[in-house]
Amino acid sequence: MHVAAINAGDLLIPLWRGLFRANPTDNKATWHWAVLTKETWKKHGSSIADATPYLPGSFDRPPRNPAEKINSGYKAWEWLLYLYGMGPATLYGILPNPYWTNFCRLARGLRLMQQYHISQSELLDGHQHLLDFADEFKEIYYQCRNDWLHFIHLWIHSLTHIGPETVNKGPPICSSQWTMERTISNLGQEIRLHNSSIYANLSQRAVRRCQVNAIKAIIPDNRTFNEGNDQPISSCPCESDAIIRHLATNGIYVASAPPITRWARLCLPNGQVARSAWKENTMSKQPRMAQNVKLSIDGHTSIAEVYFYFNMMIHTWEKTFALVSEFSEPHPDLLECSLQTVFACSHHGDASLRLVEVTAIQSVVAMVPHQFLGINGILFYLIE
């Protein structure tokens, strides 16, 4: 928890801002990594704060403007979203290449390690990235100079133990301080007036919690919520075309799309609530956007914006669909040079509409617009 969030942030940001003290034998003019200064730092902070409307509410607390609030009790969760969710994209073109690539290596390794489920190949890949980050960090920031030795903090070496400890204890997210603090808090809230047998009560509450979690794991709940217009309505031409194309792929040929009843929300098995552009775009108070989702169709992963959800009969089966607008494939150069940490796509709106079954939706994600240096047009980078 603290290694990836607070400890890393307390070293990297002061380094990039040039806030570390310089020894008498040193000269800050040789700190090529110290680029987050003056207006650059302010613009970078604004880009972080401007991303808040695009972060779903399920992402919890969004990071505040680091240029204004980084010394005002910046939370560990804010650090994680800032550094590893937004950092690789927003620092592109600002940090010099060797330092940016080194940071992307850290982000790639920790993203893999912070998953609930880690395959053996992902574990080996993440461990190797963290080893390479630690070695490379020493080469580019320390360079075997005594007057730069204070740039090396203990947490950098701690990263090299995350992989082996994952083999022993499982994914770090399941045994980290996040999990322990939340469990202690939840159990503490359930204790009432049991002063004479408080620990016996606590143990029974923990047992009951484990039993409930086991039932939820065995019988996952995939519920949908109906919100809004209950009457069937006609679709606009581009939406009708997408429905007609999908029906044709199933051997059903119609001249026009049937009227449908739109749904605005969908509860996913992971507990997130996926919303839709149909409702979010008409709200008087703009919510934290939750209309972008991650899809998995025939082993292929893509990102899409949900327009709305609806039920439709396919032959004798009633199925639930989502009308989505798929984002493009990620920018290949950005994806490669960032070690797959910057998944940046373009958005084509009504030109890329298609129908997908809701079972293809894996999670709610954030797609944040950003102008990348040297790339024409606005791209949307992924945070999940």
N, C-alpha and C positions, 0 to 999 in steps of 0.2 A: 504493500500500500504506500508506505512512505518513500521507499526506494525509487519507485517509478514516478511518483508524483512530486512530493515536496522536495526530497533530496536532489532529484535531477533538476528540477526547476531552480532551486537555490544555487546551483552551479552554472547551468547553461545560460540562463538569462543574464546574470551579472557578467559572465564572460562575453557574451555577444554585445552587451552594452558598454563594456570596457570599464566596469566599476571596481574590479579588483585593484588592490594596491600594487604599485610598481616598485620593485626594489631599486636601490641606488644604481645598480648595474644594468637596469632594464630601461626600455624606452617604449611607451605605449604606442608610438607611431609604428612599431613593428608588429603590433597585434592586428593582423589582417582580418581576424574574425570579429573584431569590435565594430560592427556596422549598424547596430540598432541604437543610433544616437539622434538627438534633436528631432527634426521633422520626420525622419524615417521611423523612429520609435513611435511617434504619435500616430502616424498613418497606419502603422502595423496594429497598434492598439485599437484604432477605429475599425479596421477590417475584422477584428475578432468580435467586437461588440455588435457590428452590423449583421453578423451571422445569426444572432439570437432568434429572429422570427422563423428561421429555416430549421431550427432544432426542435424535434418533436418533444412534447411534454414528458414522454417516457424516458427521455435522456436526463431527466431531473434538472438540477441547477445548471444553467448555462454559464460559461466563463464570462466574467465582467471584463471591461476594458483594462488590459494589463498596464497600459501606460498611466492609468489613473488609480487603479485599485490593487495593484500587485502587492503593495505593502499594507493593505487594509484587510487582513485576515483572509487571503486567497485560499479557498478550500482545496483539499486534495482532489476532489472530483472535478473542480474547475481546472486544476493543473492537468489532469488526465485528458480532458476534452481539448484543452488548449494545445498542449504539447503534441499529443499523438493523434488527435482527431483533425485539428486545423493546422498544426505546425508545419508538416511537410509541404502543404499547398501554399500557405501564406508566406512562408519563408523562401519559396522558390524565387530566384532572381534577386534576392536580398543578401542572403548568406553566400559567400564565395563557394564555388563548387566543391572543393574537398571537404569543407566543413558542413555544407548542406548534405552531401552524400553520407558523411559519417553520421549525421543526425538521423537521416532516413534509415540507416542501418539499425540504429537504436529503436526507432519507431516500429520498424518491421518486426524485429525480434520480440518486442514487448506486446505488440498486437497479437502475435501468434500465441504467446505465453498466457495472455489474459483471457483466452477462450475457455468456455465451460467444457468443451470436448476438443481434445487435441489428438490428432493421428500421430503415428510414429514418424512419418515423413515430416509433418509440420513441427514436431518437437525437435527433430534433428536440424531442420532448417532454421528455426528460431534460435536454438542454442548456438549454431554456427554464426548467425548474425550478431548475437551478443558478444561472442568471443572476438569476432572481427572488430566490432565497435570498440571494445576495451583496448585492444592492441593498437588500432588506428588512432584512437583518441590520444594515447600517449605519444604517438609519432608526430601528430600535427599540432598538439597543444603544449606538450611538455618538451619534446625534442632533446631530452637528456640535459636540460639546462637547469642548474641549481636555482636560478632566480624564477623559474616557472614551475618549480616542484609543487607549489601550493595550489596549482590548478588541478592536481590529482586528488580526488576525494575517495573515501573508502567504499562508497556505494558502487563505484565503477567496477571494483573487483567483485562485489557482491553479485553483480549481474551474471558472472560466469558460473555461479552455483545454482541459478534458477532451473536450468535444464535438468541436472542430476537430481535436484530435490523434487522436481515434478515426477520423475520416475518413482521416487520413494513415497511421495505423499499425494500425488494426483495434481491436477491443475491448480496453480497458485490461487486462483480466484475462489476456490472452494475451501481454502484453509487460511486465507489472508485475514488481515485485521478487519476488512470490510464485513466479511461474513460473521466473524466473532462478535463485533460490536453490534451489528444488527440483531443477531440472535439474542444476545444478552439484553438488549433494549426491549425486544418483543416479549421475552419471558418475564422481564421485570414488570412490564405493563399488565401482565395477566395475573400477577400476585395481588391478592387483596388482603383481608384481615386474617392472616394465618401466622401470627407472631409466635405461637407455641410450636408450630411445625413447619416453619418457613422453607427449610431445605427439602423436607419430604414433599411439600407441595410443589416446589420448584422442579424436582426430579420428575414428578408425575406430569407436570405441564410439558416438560421436555419430551417425555415419552409420547404424550398425546400429539405433540407437534410432529414427531417423527412418523407416527401412524397416519396422520392426515397427509403429510408429504408423500408417503408411500402410495396412498390411495390416488392422489393427484397424478403421480407418475404412471400408475397402472391404467388409470382411466382419464386421459387428457380430455379437456373440455374445449370444444371449438364451437363457440356460440356466435350468432350474428344478431345485431341490434337493428331494428327497423326504426328509422328516424325520418320524418319529413312527409312527403307526398305519398299517400296510400293508394291513390288512383293511378291506373295505367296512363302513361303519357307517351306521345310520339317523340321520336329522337330527331335530332337535326340531321341533315344529309350525310355529313362525314361519319357520324355515329351509326346511322342506318347502314351505310356501306360496310362498316366493320362487322356489324351483326350479320349482314347478308353473306359476306365472305366466309365467316365462321360457319354459318349454316351450310353453305355450299361444300365446305371441306368435310362435312358429315353427311353428305348426300341429300341434303334438304334444300330445294331450290324454290325461292319465293321471289315475287316481284318487289315487295316492300317489307321492311322490317316490322314485326308485330309490336303493338304498344307494350310497354314494360313498366313495372313499378320499381322505381329507383330506391335504393338503400344508401344511406350516407356513411355508415360505420360497419366495421367488421372486427370482432374480437379474435385475435390469433392465438394459437396454442401456447405461445410463449408469454401470454399475458398482455401484450401490447394491443392497443386499439388503433387499427388503421382507419383513417378517415378518407374523405374524397374531396376533389376540387369542386364538385357540384355544391357542397354546403360551405366548405371553408372560404371559398372565394366570394360568398354572398354575406358573410357575417359582418356586422357593423364594427365589431372589435376584432381585429385580425388575430387569430389564435397562433400558437406555436405550430408550425406546419407539420402535419402527420399524413400527408397524402402521397408521399413517395415511398415505394416499397421495393424490396429485393425479391426477385423471382427466380425460381429454379424450374426449368422446363427441359426435360430430356437431358439432364446433366449439364445444361448450359445456364449460367448465371447472368442475369441482366437486371437493370434498374428501370423502374417505370413510375409514372405519375398516374394515380387512380382518378378517373373521372367520376365513376359511381359504380355501385354493385346492383345486381338484379338476378332474379330467378328466370329460367327459361327451360322449356321442355325440349330435349333432344331425343327424338323418337319416343320411347316410353319412359324416359328417365328425366326427372326434374333436377337440374343442376344449377349451382350458384356461380355466377360469372362476375368478373370485374372488367369494365371497359378501361383500358389503360393506354397511355401514350409512352412508348418506350424511348428511353434515352439512347444515344448512339453508343457504339463501342468506345471504350476508353481511349484517350489520346495515346497512341503507341509509344511515342518518344518520352512523354512524361512518365508513363507507367514503367518503362524500362529503366530510365536514369534515376528514378526515385525508388527503385527496388520494390515496385508494386505497392508503394504507400500512397501515391497520388493517382486516384481513380477518377479522372476528369472527363466528362462527357458533354456533348452538345445536346440541346433539347429541340425537337422538331415539332412539338405541339400536335395539331390535328393531322399532320402529314404522316404520323407514325402510329395511328390508332390500331389496336387489335383487341380481341377478346381472350381472356385467360380464365381458367377455372381458379377459384379462390384457394384451392389446395396447393397451387403453385406459389402462393405468397409465403415467403419465409420470415420476413421481419419488416418493421418500419425503419426507414433510414432517413438521413438528412442529405439533401443535395443543395450545396451552398454555391451561389454564383460568385465567380471570381475572374478578374482579368489577369491572366498569366503573362509575364513579361516575354515579349517576342512571339506571342501567339495571337493571331487575329480572332476577334470575337470573344464573347463571354462563354466560359465553360463552367460546368457545375461539378464540384468535387464531392466525393462521397465521404460521409462519416457514418459509422455504424457501431 
